[in-house]
Amino acid sequence: MTKSALYTGTGDAGTTSLVGGTRAPKDCPRLEAYGTVDEFSSFVGCILSDPLCPEDIREQLLEVQNMLFNVGGYLACEVKEGDCPPVWVLCAEDIAKVEGWIDSLDAATPKIKAFVLPGGCMLAARAHVARAVCRRAERRIIALAALEYVDPTLTKYINRLSDYLFILARYFNHQAGVEEIIWRQGKK
C-alpha cells in the first residue's frame, strides 16, 4: 500500500510551510489570517449548499469563494510593498463589483431603522454566520498588516464582503417572507 499524499508529517511539530518554503508557526498572525479566510470560505460554502440559494446569488458567492482562495494564497506569501505575487488578482474593480451587488440587494430589500439580530430563515442565518467569520478574518488581516505589509485592497475587499453578507441575510429573509429579528434594548 502506498502512502497518501494527504499527509506529510512536516507540520507535526507546530509549523507549516509558507509559499516559497519558509517555515512558520501555525499560530502566527499570517496563518491566523489565512486560516480564518479559509474558515470564512467554508461558511460561504454552507450558504451555497442550500438548494434554496438563488442562482444569481450562487454565482456571486462562487466568485467570492474563488477570490478568497486567491486571498489565502496571497496571505501565505511573505510580500514586500510593491511586490505582486502571481496569485494576486484582486483590484479596485473587484471591490466595485461587490459594492454593485450590495446596492442591488439593498434596493430589493425594505429599509430598516433598527439593529438586526442574526437569524430568520436558514439562508439568512448562514449568511450572518459567514458575515461574523468574515469580520474575524478582517481583524486577523488587520493584525497581520500591523506587523507586515498587506495590500490595502485586501482589507477593503474583506470589509465590503461583510457588508454584502449583512444585506444578503436581510435579502434572504425578505425573499422568504420572514421578519427580521430586531434588537430590543432591555430595561435598566
C-alpha angles and dihedrals in degrees: 000000000000124000115256117245088223093087130041103167090225091116097050092102093056101267134102137192121260120210103287095036102273111144118231134180112261091234097051119121092255093056091042088055099049093036090056090047087054090050089049091052089051091056089049084055089056089059090047091051092063110098089213092064106115117242095241091053090045089057091050093048093048088053089051092050092051091050091047088057088054090047090053090051090050092049090049088062127077099234126189120209108274093024120114116197116213093250092059112104102142115122142160091274090063090056090048090052092054089047088054090052090050092050092049094049092043091053090052095049126073114253118251132195101200140074111271121219119215115264142059119122119012094257091052092048090051091049090052091052090049089049092053092049089046089055090051090050088052091052091049091050091049089051090052091046089056088061104032139013115284120176106254089222087070095057091047091050094050090047091053091049091059089052089048092052091049093055090039089058090050091047092051091052091047092049090048092048091241118144118235117253104241123207112244116196112233123237117266 
